Amino acid sequence: MEAGPKSEPADLRLADFRPRSRLRALGRHEGASPRPMFPAIDAHNHLGPTPFSDGWDRRTAAELADALDASNIAAIVDLDGGWGDALRRELERWAPLGDRVAVFAGLDYAMWAERPAFGDAEAVRLRDAVAVGARGLKVWKLLGLRARDAAGRLVPVDDSRLDPLWAAAGELRLPVTIHVADPIAFFEPLDATNERYEELSAHPDWHFWPTRARGRPDKDGFPPFDELIDRLEAVVARHPGTTFIGAHVGCAAEDLGRVDRMLAAYPNWHVDLAARIAELGRQPFTARDFIVRWADRVLFGTDAPPDPAAWSVHARFLETRDESFAYDPDGGPGSQGRWQVHGLGLPPDVLRAVYSGNSRRLIFR
């Protein structure tokens, strides 16, 4: 018998490869555009003049209110306050929305190379920030990875010179959202085994390789991932009176065992979910158990510009038991890795705490 016509392979670049799932799973909610089941607080967002805000620094308070209302978002945290005049401008911009926007202050990392007592200077500045209305402090991954002191040395996460800053935050009852490490793959060679190859190829400045051996001079490379987390833990342990919120699932979403141990050891340690449903959704059983166990210490957050599609996919992930769906709002192949995620189907009492209860207790008191 003569064979039928052959299908010629398409001339396709990997960047254009967007396979459509043909899984006929039960109970799928794709296209339903769900809003969070309960009013939610997005505790990790960017609204200021940074590359992460996607133009929200040029939009109005009325536009933000419309976006929040459309997605059942009760309030939002703007981590882009900065300090000084920039902080005052950010506070004034969102003042029409009252308690619906909490603006966090930031740090002047460049100043650390000019002031030997930079921790004391930051503590003074933090007190000034609270006086004008800041509701928290955001610490970015420049700490531990790029910020240097007057001698040109990398400032480690647990540098004792920063103790006055952490102590001041505790005295002021001000939560500290801290981000000191990126996904583990960002600290590994960019080769065929790196699961974030495409993302790092597009953003080479996110690649912290080569890493140096622990204890070696910082000129030999970036600190390895585990050292950054160890030093973060040392800070949390040394300042039990300060509330820390570990951004991106405690900066270690691929190692929930480590995050779990820290939550068990330090009552002042909390985590947000921002930009990590891709990691959590590929380990749904472990992730669900983790969030249920620590329902009073996990905060909802997206790290995505205010947008109904982004909030919708987060609601689907947290609320439904849908299987194998795209974690990017546009349904693409995955900006953080070529896999799909599975919904957690969290209980209503857990959803209430994660969506807003914990943020109201820690930030919107």
LINGIZI-V933567 format. One record per residue. RES is the residue in one letter. SS is DSSP state (2 for helix, 1 for strand, 0 for the rest). Layout:
RES	SS
RES	SS
//
This chain:
M	0
E	0
A	0
G	0
P	0
K	0
S	0
E	0
P	0
A	0
D	0
L	0
R	0
L	2
A	2
D	2
F	0
R	0
P	0
R	0
S	0
R	0
L	0
R	0
A	0
L	0
G	0
R	0
H	0
E	0
G	0
A	0
S	0
P	0
R	0
P	0
M	0
F	0
P	0
A	1
I	1
D	1
A	1
H	1
N	1
H	0
L	0
G	0
P	0
T	0
P	0
F	0
S	0
D	0
G	0
W	2
D	2
R	2
R	0
T	0
A	2
A	2
E	2
L	2
A	2
D	2
A	2
L	2
D	2
A	2
S	0
N	0
I	1
A	1
A	1
I	1
V	1
D	1
L	0
D	0
G	0
G	0
W	0
G	2
D	2
A	2
L	2
R	2
R	2
E	2
L	2
E	2
R	2
W	2
A	2
P	2
L	2
G	2
D	2
R	2
V	1
A	1
V	1
F	1
A	1
G	0
L	0
D	0
Y	2
A	2
M	2
W	2
A	2
E	0
R	0
P	0
A	0
F	2
G	2
D	2
A	2
E	2
A	2
V	2
R	2
L	2
R	2
D	2
A	2
V	2
A	2
V	2
G	0
A	0
R	0
G	1
L	1
K	1
V	1
W	0
K	0
L	2
L	2
G	2
L	2
R	0
A	0
R	1
D	0
A	0
A	0
G	0
R	0
L	1
V	0
P	0
V	0
D	0
D	0
S	2
R	2
L	2
D	2
P	2
L	2
W	2
A	2
A	2
A	2
G	2
E	2
L	0
R	0
L	0
P	1
V	1
T	1
I	1
H	0
V	0
A	0
D	0
P	0
I	2
A	2
F	2
F	2
E	0
P	0
L	0
D	0
A	0
T	0
N	0
E	0
R	0
Y	2
E	2
E	2
L	2
S	2
A	2
H	0
P	2
D	2
W	2
H	0
F	0
W	0
P	0
T	1
R	0
A	0
R	0
G	0
R	0
P	0
D	2
K	2
D	2
G	0
F	1
P	0
P	0
F	2
D	2
E	2
L	2
I	2
D	2
R	2
L	2
E	2
A	2
V	2
V	2
A	2
R	2
H	0
P	0
G	0
T	0
T	0
F	1
I	1
G	1
A	2
H	2
V	2
G	2
C	0
A	0
A	0
E	0
D	0
L	2
G	2
R	2
V	2
D	2
R	2
M	2
L	2
A	2
A	2
Y	0
P	0
N	0
W	1
H	1
V	1
D	1
L	0
A	0
A	0
R	0
I	2
A	2
E	2
L	2
G	0
R	0
Q	0
P	2
F	2
T	2
A	2
R	2
D	2
F	2
I	2
V	2
R	2
W	0
A	0
D	0
R	0
V	1
L	1
F	0
G	0
T	0
D	0
A	0
P	0
P	0
D	0
P	2
A	2
A	2
W	2
S	2
V	2
H	2
A	2
R	2
F	2
L	2
E	2
T	0
R	0
D	0
E	0
S	0
F	1
A	0
Y	0
D	0
P	0
D	0
G	0
G	0
P	0
G	0
S	0
Q	0
G	0
R	0
W	0
Q	0
V	1
H	0
G	0
L	0
G	0
L	0
P	0
P	2
D	2
V	2
L	2
R	2
A	2
V	2
Y	2
S	2
G	2
N	2
S	2
R	2
R	2
L	2
I	0
F	0
R	0
//
